[in-house]
Amino acid sequence: MSPLEPGLYIVATPIGNLGDLSPRAADILSRADVIAVEDSRVTAGLLRHIGAKRPMVPYHDHNAEGVRPGLIARMATEAVALVSDAGTPLISDPGYKLVRDARAAGHAVVTIPGPCAAVAALTLAGLPTDRFLFLGFLPPKEKARGDAIAEVAAVRATLVLYESGPRLGACLATLAAVLGDREAAVTREISKRFEEAVTGTLATLADRYADAPPRGEIVIVVAPPGEAPPASAEEGDTALAEALTRLPAAKAAGEVAKRLGLDRKALYARALAMKAEG
C-alpha cells in the first residue's frame, strides 16, 4: 500500500449507515499516518468496519488549542486525516482552525466529501433548497435562543439547524413564537433503520414534541418567510416624496419601484404629478 502525500485530509464519515463511507474515504483512512478524531471509540468502530487500524489523536473542543500545533508540525512529513464522529468535519466543530493553520504553514489540504446531516435533511424536508442558511446549534437558554432566531427571521432562505432530543420541543416553540407558523420538518436518525422526517407547521411540531422528546440526531428545517404583501399607494407616495427631495422624477421612481416592488411607470407618472402639485 503506497503512502499518502503529506498534508491534511478532511474525511467525511457516515452519519448512520456505515455503507455510506465512500471507497475513497476508506482508502484515505486506511493509509493515513494519523487520524485526528472526536472520539477514538467511534472512529475505532469505523476502522474495524473497513478492516484498518491506524494511530489516532483526540482532537475536539476541549483540547484543540493544545493539540493543533503538534498536528500541524506532523503534516510536514505525514498524512493527517481529520474526521468527526459523524458527517463532514468542520460543520459545527472546531476543524476550521486546523485547516486555517495548515494552509498558513504551507501544507496541502485535501477534502474527501461525503455525508452531511444538514444537506441530507434538506433533501428529506420537501422545502425550498435553492437558498438555505445553516445555523448549527442555537443557544440553550430561551431568551438567547429567541434573539438568535430574530436575527435571521427576515432572511429569505430555508433555515437548517441542529438540536438535541430533550431541547427539541422548547426550540420548536421558540421558532414558532418568533417566526410565526411556517412550514417545517423535523428529521432524525438519517440513513439509520428508524429514519424519520415529520413535516407540519412549527406550532404543530412544537405540540407534537412538547412532552415526547425523540431520540437520535435531529435536524430542524424551516421554510423561508412568505412573500411580503405589496406596498400600499400611501406607502408608495411617502417613499416617492422622500426620494424626490434627492433625485429627479425618473430616478426617484426607479428607486422606489425597486425597493417596494411597485410599477415603475405608474410611479413615474405619480412623481410628475407630485412635482406639478408643487
LINKABEL-V178763 format. One record per residue. PSI is psi in whole degrees, 0 to 359 (* if undefined). Layout:
psi = {PSI:PSI}
This chain:
psi = {120:146:156:155:146:152:194:130:115:112:119:136:164:147:358:276:120:340:347:352:126:154:322:317:317:320:316:315:327:335:353:145:327:149:123:123:155:309:116:333:319:312:327:322:321:319:321:323:325:5:36:158:113:155:143:147:123:133:109:184:323:341:2:317:321:328:330:315:321:320:319:317:321:332:344:329:354:159:116:119:141:126:158:176:328:136:203:124:156:346:105:35:173:12:335:330:326:318:314:312:327:317:318:328:357:16:152:140:123:136:139:92:160:214:145:122:322:314:319:320:322:323:338:337:334:30:164:136:3:340:122:158:122:126:355:218:131:161:145:332:142:312:314:323:315:320:319:321:319:328:332:10:326:355:127:70:154:136:139:127:157:151:157:159:310:334:359:311:315:321:316:322:319:319:316:320:323:320:346:187:65:159:146:172:142:116:144:162:41:131:5:178:321:36:138:140:109:124:160:189:162:321:315:324:322:318:318:318:5:315:17:69:128:165:167:175:131:137:130:133:127:133:154:165:154:171:137:142:148:148:148:167:323:318:321:316:317:313:322:318:319:316:326:343:346:335:157:166:314:314:323:316:317:318:313:322:316:320:321:355:29:167:127:319:318:320:323:317:320:323:317:320:320:322:322:327:344:*}
